[in-house]
Amino acid sequence: MDVGGTKIKAAIISSAGDILDDIKVFDSKSKESKENIINNFKFIMNELVRKNNLNSIKLSGVGLAFPGPFDYESGVSYIKGLNKYEHIYGINLKEELKTAIEKDIELKKNFENDFKIAFSNDGDLFSLGEYLKGYAKDSIRTICICIGTGAGSSFLERGSLIKEAINVPKEGWIYHTAYREGIVDDYISARGILGISKNVESLKYIKEVSQLYDLAMSDNYEAKEVFKEFGKRLREVMISFFNEFKPDTFVIGGQISKSFIFFGDDISKECKARRINLYVSKDTSESTLKGVAMLFGGEVCK
């Protein structure tokens, strides 16, 4: 499951990272009670099992890309003050989901006896999915970023997440790196783009990046200039990481990547000069879901 604040995208994935049938989309019910949130996860599992008609196939477990703050190893959510998943704060979701499956006789029979529940953040799983089945497949050193409400990021070496290294930010996360008058997350994000547009008199009414995108598509000069400025900032941010990590591949995903046609010139030129292969993911959620397969086998982190 790719768990968001409003929607959950889910699918059954093979150990090779192939999606069985189609990706299904469900309401997250993230503002509801703990019981309703847990029951919703169970409902999603039952729906996937029912629609995929597993027959003799046994499931190894459930993998979830979950927003933070979150203790991914223990399975405990620490989301608070973000108007989502407030009622599962401090709750061990790993134990709750395992119990929910165990108590549902019809659902449990579709799982192996030693099934596991695994969590990771969406940025890491996106990167792993791109390595397993996407643009990073043949890469030795890869940087992946997901630009949406924030700047998610991961650093990969031969398909393993690099979490601790001299040339990699802690956990592979660039979002809290100092930049200009704040941190990267303040600028390389949806609010970063909207922050630029607020300085343009004719665009002060804009509240969503999608509105800017529509204007740019209609050849609005001011909107296109906003995206161009955002692209300059993305290049400025990435230069130090390119210098330190020396990737051969750079993959951009996330909701904002759909506007790459308007902000991509500067980062494209930088990558070309450094002989870095630059790609824009075709489907961030699909890559994220495929990355879940890596949680159930093989080396994931270094």
C-alpha positions in Angstrom: 0.0 0.0 0.0 1.1 3.5 -0.8 -0.5 5.4 2.1 -1.4 9.0 1.6 -3.4 11.5 3.6 -6.5 11.3 1.3 -6.0 8.2 -0.8 -4.3 4.8 -0.5 -3.1 3.1 -3.6 -2.7 -0.6 -3.3 -1.8 -3.7 -5.3 -0.6 -7.3 -4.9 3.1 -7.4 -6.0 5.1 -10.5 -6.9 8.6 -11.1 -5.4 10.0 -9.9 -8.8 8.2 -6.5 -8.4 5.4 -7.2 -10.9 1.9 -5.9 -10.3 -0.9 -8.5 -10.4 -3.9 -6.9 -12.1 -4.3 -3.1 -11.6 -3.4 -0.6 -8.9 -6.6 0.1 -6.9 -7.3 3.4 -5.2 -9.2 3.7 -1.8 -10.1 6.5 0.6 -7.6 6.7 3.4 -10.0 7.6 6.2 -7.0 9.2 7.8 -9.1 11.5 9.9 -11.2 8.8 11.5 -10.8 6.8 14.6 -8.1 4.2 15.2 -10.6 1.4 14.8 -11.8 2.7 11.5 -8.3 3.3 10.2 -7.3 -0.3 11.0 -10.5 -1.7 9.6 -9.9 0.3 6.4 -6.5 -1.4 6.0 -8.2 -4.8 6.5 -10.9 -3.9 4.0 -8.3 -3.0 1.4 -6.5 -6.3 1.9 -9.7 -8.2 1.6 -10.6 -6.3 -1.6 -7.3 -7.0 -3.2 -7.5 -10.7 -2.3 -11.0 -11.0 -3.6 -10.4 -9.1 -6.9 -7.1 -11.0 -7.7 -8.6 -14.5 -7.0 -5.3 -15.8 -5.6 -6.3 -19.5 -5.5 -3.2 -21.4 -4.2 -0.9 -18.3 -4.0 0.1 -17.4 -0.5 1.0 -13.9 0.5 4.4 -13.2 2.2 3.1 -10.2 4.0 2.0 -6.6 3.8 4.3 -3.7 2.9 3.3 -0.1 3.4 4.8 3.1 2.2 3.8 5.4 5.1 4.2 9.1 5.7 6.3 10.3 8.6 7.2 10.9 11.2 7.2 7.2 11.7 9.3 4.5 13.3 9.6 2.3 10.3 11.4 -0.6 12.0 9.0 -0.9 14.9 5.9 0.1 12.9 4.8 3.0 15.2 3.2 6.2 13.8 4.2 9.5 15.3 2.1 11.7 13.0 0.7 14.6 14.9 -0.7 18.1 14.0 -0.9 17.3 10.3 -4.6 16.6 10.2 -4.2 13.0 9.2 -3.7 9.7 11.2 -3.9 11.6 14.4 -5.8 8.7 16.1 -3.0 6.2 15.6 -0.3 8.3 17.2 2.0 6.0 19.2 0.1 3.0 18.1 2.1 -0.1 16.9 0.6 -0.6 13.5 2.7 -3.7 12.8 1.1 -5.5 15.8 -2.4 -4.1 15.0 -2.4 -5.2 11.4 -0.9 -8.6 12.2 -3.7 -9.1 14.8 -6.4 -7.9 12.4 -5.2 -10.5 9.8 -5.0 -13.3 12.4 -8.5 -12.7 13.5 -10.0 -12.7 10.0 -10.1 -16.4 9.2 -11.0 -15.8 5.5 -8.2 -13.3 5.0 -5.6 -15.2 7.1 -5.9 -18.3 4.8 -4.4 -16.3 2.0 -1.2 -15.6 4.0 1.8 -17.7 4.7 2.1 -18.8 8.4 5.2 -16.6 9.0 3.9 -13.6 7.1 5.4 -10.2 8.0 4.3 -6.6 8.1 6.9 -4.1 6.8 7.0 -0.3 6.6 9.2 2.2 4.8 8.9 5.8 3.7 7.6 6.5 0.2 10.8 8.1 -1.0 12.9 5.0 -0.3 10.3 2.7 -1.8 10.1 4.9 -4.9 13.8 4.6 -5.3 13.9 0.9 -4.8 11.0 0.5 -7.4 12.9 2.6 -9.9 16.0 0.3 -9.4 14.0 -2.9 -9.6 11.8 -2.1 -12.6 12.4 1.5 -13.6 15.0 4.0 -14.8 17.6 3.2 -12.2 17.8 -0.5 -13.1 21.3 -0.4 -14.5 22.6 2.4 -12.4 25.6 2.1 -10.0 25.0 5.3 -8.0 21.5 6.9 -8.1 19.8 9.9 -6.5 16.0 9.9 -6.5 13.8 12.7 -5.4 10.0 12.9 -5.0 8.8 16.5 -5.1 5.3 17.1 -3.7 4.3 18.6 -0.4 8.0 18.2 0.5 11.3 16.9 -1.0 11.6 13.2 -0.4 14.9 11.7 -1.4 17.0 8.6 -1.4 20.6 7.6 -2.4 21.2 4.2 -3.9 24.4 2.2 -4.6 23.8 -0.8 -6.8 20.2 -1.0 -5.6 20.9 -0.6 -1.8 19.8 2.4 0.1 22.7 4.4 1.5 21.7 5.7 4.9 25.1 6.5 6.5 28.1 7.7 4.5 30.4 10.7 4.4 29.0 11.8 1.1 25.3 11.2 1.8 23.0 13.3 4.1 21.7 11.5 7.2 19.2 8.8 6.2 19.6 10.0 2.6 17.2 12.8 3.3 17.9 16.2 1.7 14.8 18.0 2.9 16.3 19.4 6.1 19.5 20.6 4.5 20.0 24.4 5.0 19.1 26.4 1.9 18.7 30.1 1.5 16.7 31.4 4.5 15.4 28.0 5.6 15.7 24.4 4.5 15.4 22.6 1.2 11.8 21.5 2.0 10.7 25.1 2.1 11.8 25.7 -1.5 11.8 22.4 -3.3 8.1 21.6 -2.8 4.6 22.7 -3.7 4.7 25.5 -1.1 8.1 26.5 -2.5 6.6 27.0 -6.0 3.6 28.8 -4.5 6.0 31.0 -2.5 7.5 32.2 -5.8 4.1 32.8 -7.3 3.0 35.0 -4.4 5.6 37.5 -5.4 3.9 38.0 -8.8 1.0 40.4 -8.6 -1.1 38.6 -11.3 -0.6 35.2 -9.6 -1.3 36.1 -5.9 -4.7 34.3 -6.1 -3.0 31.0 -7.0 -3.5 28.3 -4.3 -2.6 25.1 -6.1 0.4 24.2 -8.3 -2.1 22.6 -10.7 -3.5 26.1 -11.3 0.0 27.3 -12.3 0.5 24.3 -14.5 -2.8 25.0 -16.3 -1.7 28.6 -16.9 1.7 27.6 -18.1 0.1 25.1 -20.5 -1.9 28.0 -21.9 1.4 29.9 -22.5 1.0 32.3 -19.6 4.4 34.0 -19.3 4.3 34.7 -15.6 3.4 31.1 -14.7 6.2 29.8 -16.9 8.7 32.2 -15.2 7.6 30.9 -11.8 8.5 27.3 -12.8 11.7 28.5 -14.4 12.8 30.1 -11.1 11.8 26.9 -9.3 14.1 24.9 -11.7 17.0 27.2 -10.9 16.5 26.5 -7.2 16.4 22.8 -7.8 19.7 23.0 -9.7 21.2 25.0 -6.9 20.1 22.5 -4.3 21.3 19.4 -6.2 24.8 20.7 -7.1 26.4 19.9 -3.7 24.8 16.4 -3.7 26.0 15.8 -7.2 29.5 16.9 -6.2 29.7 14.7 -3.1 27.9 11.5 -4.3 28.8 11.6 -8.0 25.7 9.7 -9.2 25.4 8.3 -12.7 21.6 8.5 -12.6 19.1 11.1 -11.2 15.4 10.3 -11.1 12.7 12.8 -10.4 9.2 11.7 -9.2 6.3 13.1 -7.2 3.3 15.2 -8.2 5.4 18.3 -9.1 7.4 16.2 -11.7 4.4 16.5 -14.0 5.5 20.1 -14.5 9.0 19.1 -15.5 8.5 20.5 -19.0 8.4 24.0 -17.5 11.1 23.7 -14.8 13.5 21.1 -16.2 15.9 23.2 -18.3 18.5 24.1 -15.7 18.7 20.7 -14.1 18.8 19.0 -17.5 21.8 21.2 -18.5 23.6 20.5 -15.2 23.1 16.7 -15.6 24.2 16.8 -19.2 27.4 18.6 -18.3 28.1 16.0 -15.6 27.1 13.1 -17.8 24.4 12.1 -15.3 21.4 10.3 -16.8 18.3 12.3 -15.9 14.8 10.7 -15.9 11.3 11.8 -14.9 9.4 8.8 -13.5 6.4 7.7 -15.5 4.3 6.8 -12.4 5.6 7.6 -8.9 3.0 5.5 -7.1 3.6 2.5 -9.4 7.3 2.6 -8.7 6.7 3.0 -5.0 4.4 -0.1 -4.9 7.0 -2.1 -6.9 9.6 -1.1 -4.4 7.7 -2.9 -1.6 8.9 -6.2 -3.1 12.4 -5.2 -2.0 11.3 -5.2 1.6 10.6 -8.9 1.4 13.9 -10.1 0.1 17.4 -9.0 -0.8 19.7 -6.3 0.7 17.8 -3.0 1.0 20.1 -0.8 3.2 23.8 -0.2 3.7 
